[in-house]
């Protein structure tokens, strides 16, 4: 038998009705709240009798991408070092220039 399914998103908003094919367009997984005709209350997909056939028609979950934390730490460290050493470098350059000018003027 072919059912129409309703979903609840993370905010509790009801969405649907959906066919099994339409469900595959959403990020559903075993813990997704779902309801269909004939059920008393909402349940997770895992608890449905047809869960195996439903989940087998879903695409595999997306591969988790790195949040870039390593890059962020790298940028943070070099940003702090840059904020400390770049002004110090300019002060050093200015001192060398002043020293060289004073040598030229005094010679």
Backbone as CSV, one residue per row, in Angstrom:
resi,resn,N_x,N_y,N_z,CA_x,CA_y,CA_z,C_x,C_y,C_z
1,UNK,0.840,-1.181,0.000,0.000,0.000,0.000,0.887,1.247,0.000
2,UNK,0.480,2.253,-0.726,1.236,3.497,-0.851,0.627,4.550,0.070
3,UNK,1.460,5.078,0.978,1.002,6.075,1.938,1.511,7.464,1.564
4,UNK,0.844,8.469,2.126,1.344,9.840,2.103,1.840,10.137,3.507
5,UNK,3.029,10.706,3.602,3.673,10.943,4.885,3.764,12.426,5.188
6,UNK,3.713,12.734,6.478,3.900,14.102,6.966,5.131,14.104,7.866
7,UNK,5.900,15.170,7.799,7.108,15.303,8.612,6.965,16.450,9.591
8,UNK,7.752,16.408,10.657,7.933,17.550,11.550,9.391,17.943,11.449
9,UNK,9.641,19.226,11.167,11.038,19.667,11.101,11.552,19.956,12.510
10,UNK,12.804,20.464,12.622,13.421,20.713,13.930,12.630,21.698,14.780
11,UNK,11.882,22.592,14.137,11.101,23.597,14.860,9.695,23.118,15.192
12,UNK,9.376,21.874,14.835,8.056,21.321,15.099,7.031,21.657,14.035
13,UNK,7.454,22.307,12.947,6.529,22.664,11.876,6.184,21.420,11.060
14,UNK,4.879,21.246,10.804,4.426,20.098,10.016,4.600,20.382,8.536
15,UNK,5.083,19.396,7.829,5.306,19.519,6.391,4.708,18.296,5.704
16,UNK,4.110,18.483,4.545,3.575,17.351,3.795,2.205,17.650,3.253
17,UNK,1.602,16.700,2.627,1.950,15.282,2.529,3.009,15.024,1.458
18,UNK,3.771,13.926,1.662,4.816,13.528,0.737,4.679,12.054,0.378
19,UNK,5.020,11.742,-0.845,5.179,10.349,-1.235,6.576,9.920,-0.809
20,UNK,6.876,8.630,-0.910,8.207,8.139,-0.561,9.255,8.809,-1.439
21,UNK,8.956,8.985,-2.707,9.898,9.623,-3.630,10.142,11.066,-3.211
22,UNK,9.095,11.772,-2.837,9.244,13.173,-2.411,10.024,13.278,-1.102
23,UNK,9.872,12.292,-0.220,10.614,12.302,1.042,12.114,12.269,0.803
24,UNK,12.530,11.621,-0.269,13.964,11.497,-0.532,14.611,12.844,-0.835
25,UNK,13.800,13.860,-1.123,14.347,15.200,-1.394,14.653,15.961,-0.108
26,UNK,14.205,15.437,1.020,14.416,16.100,2.307,15.475,15.344,3.102
27,UNK,16.061,16.013,4.042,17.104,15.409,4.864,16.456,14.600,5.987
28,UNK,15.839,13.490,5.620,15.193,12.641,6.623,16.134,11.511,7.003
29,UNK,15.994,11.059,8.227,16.796,9.965,8.758,15.933,9.222,9.753
30,UNK,16.477,8.224,10.373,15.698,7.391,11.286,15.075,8.125,12.447
31,UNK,15.667,9.240,12.863,15.137,10.006,14.000,14.156,11.100,13.591
32,UNK,13.854,11.201,12.309,12.911,12.214,11.833,11.497,11.845,12.291
33,UNK,10.762,12.841,12.793,9.381,12.615,13.211,8.493,12.552,11.976
34,UNK,7.604,11.544,11.971,6.773,11.288,10.791,5.396,10.798,11.229
35,UNK,4.416,11.039,10.373,3.058,10.557,10.615,2.440,10.185,9.280
36,UNK,1.589,9.195,9.290,0.810,8.817,8.106,-0.568,8.368,8.561
37,UNK,-1.466,8.297,7.618,-2.836,7.871,7.907,-2.810,6.502,8.579
38,UNK,-3.646,6.354,9.592,-3.725,5.092,10.319,-2.914,5.090,11.602
39,UNK,-2.117,6.112,11.810,-1.307,6.186,13.032,-2.003,7.086,14.051
40,UNK,-1.883,6.744,15.323,-2.488,7.552,16.374,-1.681,8.813,16.650
41,UNK,-0.362,8.683,16.605,0.489,9.801,16.998,1.749,9.826,16.136
42,UNK,2.515,10.897,16.280,3.779,11.033,15.568,4.770,10.016,16.111
43,UNK,5.660,9.563,15.255,6.700,8.622,15.648,7.943,8.901,14.811
44,UNK,9.033,8.269,15.166,10.233,8.411,14.340,10.167,7.382,13.216
45,UNK,10.897,7.650,12.161,10.895,6.722,11.022,11.351,5.335,11.472
46,UNK,12.307,5.262,12.396,12.794,3.964,12.880,11.668,3.091,13.431
47,UNK,10.654,3.716,13.997,9.576,2.966,14.647,8.468,2.541,13.684
48,UNK,8.530,2.982,12.449,7.524,2.569,11.463,7.770,1.137,11.018
49,UNK,6.698,0.362,10.785,6.897,-1.000,10.264,7.621,-0.994,8.909
50,UNK,7.382,0.028,8.098,7.999,0.099,6.773,9.303,0.893,6.779
51,UNK,9.925,1.057,7.952,11.139,1.869,8.075,12.251,1.382,7.150
52,UNK,12.459,0.079,7.084,13.550,-0.436,6.237,13.359,-0.049,4.786
53,UNK,12.141,-0.222,4.286,11.913,0.112,2.876,11.948,1.622,2.658
54,UNK,11.477,2.380,3.650,11.503,3.839,3.532,12.936,4.360,3.510
55,UNK,13.744,3.918,4.457,15.106,4.419,4.569,15.993,3.914,3.436
56,UNK,15.673,2.758,2.886,16.489,2.245,1.779,16.297,3.082,0.521
57,UNK,15.195,3.825,0.448,14.945,4.679,-0.714,15.510,6.080,-0.522
58,UNK,16.053,6.358,0.657,16.629,7.663,0.943,18.083,7.672,0.491
59,UNK,18.556,8.823,0.032,19.976,8.900,-0.321,20.824,8.824,0.945
60,UNK,22.074,8.394,0.821,22.920,8.345,2.020,23.124,9.746,2.570
61,UNK,23.404,9.857,3.865,23.610,11.183,4.451,24.828,11.857,3.840
62,UNK,24.802,13.187,3.854,25.927,13.957,3.349,27.162,13.691,4.198
63,UNK,28.303,13.696,3.561,29.565,13.564,4.284,29.786,14.855,5.049
64,UNK,30.128,14.720,6.300,30.356,15.905,7.119,31.627,16.594,6.661
65,UNK,31.510,17.839,6.320,32.667,18.611,5.896,33.327,19.229,7.115
66,UNK,34.611,19.451,6.998,35.352,20.090,8.072,34.808,21.496,8.276
67,UNK,34.725,21.906,9.511,34.256,23.260,9.795,35.359,24.294,9.635
68,UNK,36.547,23.844,9.227,37.641,24.773,8.998,38.289,25.260,10.281
69,UNK,38.097,24.533,11.363,38.624,24.964,12.660,40.141,25.100,12.619
70,UNK,40.836,24.162,11.978,42.291,24.236,11.890,42.743,25.494,11.186
71,UNK,42.062,25.843,10.116,42.403,27.058,9.373,42.114,28.286,10.226
72,UNK,41.014,28.270,10.950,40.656,29.409,11.794,41.698,29.639,12.882
73,UNK,42.174,28.568,13.488,43.193,28.699,14.529,44.479,29.246,13.923
74,UNK,44.851,28.749,12.742,46.037,29.226,12.035,45.941,30.727,11.793
75,UNK,44.792,31.176,11.283,44.593,32.608,11.002,44.629,33.419,12.295
76,UNK,44.018,32.903,13.344,44.000,33.601,14.634,45.418,33.773,15.179
77,UNK,46.195,32.700,15.166,47.561,32.771,15.700,48.400,33.753,14.896
78,UNK,48.364,33.639,13.563,49.177,34.533,12.762,48.641,35.962,12.772
79,UNK,47.361,36.128,12.994,46.812,37.474,13.148,47.339,38.143,14.402
80,UNK,47.371,37.377,15.500,47.895,37.919,16.756,49.388,38.215,16.622
81,UNK,50.136,37.261,16.054,51.571,37.480,15.869,51.832,38.676,14.963
82,UNK,51.017,38.793,13.907,51.165,39.930,12.995,50.878,41.241,13.687
83,UNK,49.861,41.254,14.536,49.519,42.486,15.249,50.625,42.901,16.210
84,UNK,51.353,41.916,16.719,52.449,42.222,17.642,53.721,42.592,16.889
85,UNK,54.104,41.783,15.908,55.419,41.932,15.285,55.470,42.916,14.126
86,UNK,54.385,43.114,13.394,54.443,44.064,12.273,54.675,45.484,12.761
87,UNK,53.964,45.970,13.777,54.297,47.313,14.274,55.736,47.383,14.803
88,UNK,56.177,46.313,15.477,57.550,46.292,15.981,58.539,46.331,14.820
89,UNK,58.232,45.653,13.741,59.092,45.667,12.558,59.164,47.066,11.966
90,UNK,58.031,47.769,11.887,58.034,49.143,11.356,58.832,50.089,12.255
91,UNK,58.742,49.869,13.555,59.537,50.684,14.482,61.024,50.424,14.255
92,UNK,61.391,49.159,14.066,62.784,48.808,13.786,63.260,49.446,12.481
93,UNK,62.441,49.379,11.437,62.784,49.993,10.145,62.949,51.498,10.316
94,UNK,62.053,52.123,11.060,62.141,53.569,11.281,63.423,53.925,12.026
95,UNK,63.791,53.111,13.013,65.032,53.371,13.766,66.252,53.237,12.858
96,UNK,66.265,52.236,11.988,67.387,52.053,11.062,67.466,53.229,10.101
97,UNK,66.330,53.681,9.587,66.316,54.825,8.663,66.825,56.076,9.373
98,UNK,66.360,56.313,10.598,66.813,57.487,11.361,68.315,57.389,11.616
99,UNK,68.797,56.218,11.972,70.223,56.017,12.205,71.024,56.307,10.937
100,UNK,70.559,55.787,9.795,71.270,56.006,8.531,71.251,57.480,8.136
101,UNK,70.131,58.142,8.338,70.046,59.582,8.019,71.005,60.368,8.901
102,UNK,71.037,60.026,10.203,71.942,60.731,11.117,73.399,60.491,10.723
103,UNK,73.757,59.323,10.239,75.115,59.040,9.781,75.457,59.865,8.542
104,UNK,74.485,59.985,7.622,74.706,60.758,6.397,74.854,62.244,6.736
105,UNK,74.022,62.743,7.627,74.053,64.166,7.980,75.341,64.487,8.735
106,UNK,75.788,63.627,9.594,76.977,63.878,10.406,78.286,63.627,9.641
107,UNK,78.243,63.036,8.476,79.503,62.790,7.787,79.940,63.895,6.892
